[in-house]
Amino acid sequence: MFENHQDAMESLLKSDENFRRLYNKHQQLDKRVTAAETGAAPMEDLALNEIKKEKLMTKDQLAHMMHNHLSEPVAG
């Protein structure tokens, strides 16, 4: 996620507790989706779809935070 902005992502992970919390939540949701889709942790379709929605909303929040971070003027 955010491969084109690795430096900014690492900076936010170090400096922004909310970003770090959301990032970790997204990672956990991604693992749950992968486990369900590969059959490692079978899940009802409705539950899987709810997790996918939550994962997408979390990614949208992260993208918004990343956009704001990249739009900030550089101190100098």
C-alpha positions in Angstrom: 0.0 0.0 0.0 1.3 3.5 -0.9 4.4 2.0 -2.7 5.0 5.3 -4.5 5.1 7.2 -1.2 7.2 4.8 1.0 9.1 7.6 2.7 5.9 9.5 3.6 4.3 6.4 4.9 7.3 5.6 7.1 7.3 9.1 8.4 3.6 8.9 9.3 4.0 5.5 10.9 6.7 7.0 13.2 5.0 10.3 14.0 1.3 9.8 13.8 -0.3 7.4 16.3 -3.7 7.5 14.5 -2.1 6.6 11.2 -0.2 3.8 12.8 -3.3 2.4 14.5 -5.3 2.6 11.2 -2.4 1.0 9.3 -2.2 -1.9 11.8 -6.0 -2.3 11.6 -5.8 -2.5 7.8 -3.0 -5.1 8.0 -5.0 -7.2 10.3 -8.1 -7.0 8.1 -6.0 -7.9 5.1 -4.8 -11.0 6.8 -8.3 -12.0 7.7 -9.5 -11.5 4.1 -6.6 -13.5 2.7 -7.2 -16.3 5.2 -10.8 -16.5 4.3 -10.2 -16.4 0.6 -7.6 -19.1 0.7 -9.7 -21.3 2.9 -7.3 -21.2 5.9 -10.1 -19.5 8.0 -13.4 -20.2 6.3 -16.0 -17.5 6.7 -19.6 -16.7 5.6 -19.8 -14.5 2.5 -21.7 -11.8 4.4 -19.0 -11.6 7.1 -16.2 -11.6 4.5 -18.0 -8.7 2.6 -18.3 -6.7 5.9 -14.6 -7.2 6.6 -13.7 -6.1 3.0 -15.9 -3.0 3.4 -14.1 -2.1 6.7 -10.7 -2.7 5.1 -11.6 -0.4 2.2 -12.9 2.3 4.6 -9.7 2.0 6.6 -7.6 2.3 3.4 -9.6 5.4 2.3 -8.8 7.0 5.7 -5.1 6.2 5.3 -5.1 7.6 1.8 -6.8 10.8 3.0 -4.2 11.2 5.8 -1.4 10.4 3.3 -2.7 13.1 0.9 -2.9 15.7 3.7 0.7 14.8 4.8 2.0 15.1 1.2 0.2 18.5 0.8 1.8 20.0 3.8 4.3 22.7 3.1 7.9 21.6 3.8 9.5 23.5 6.7 12.6 25.1 5.7 
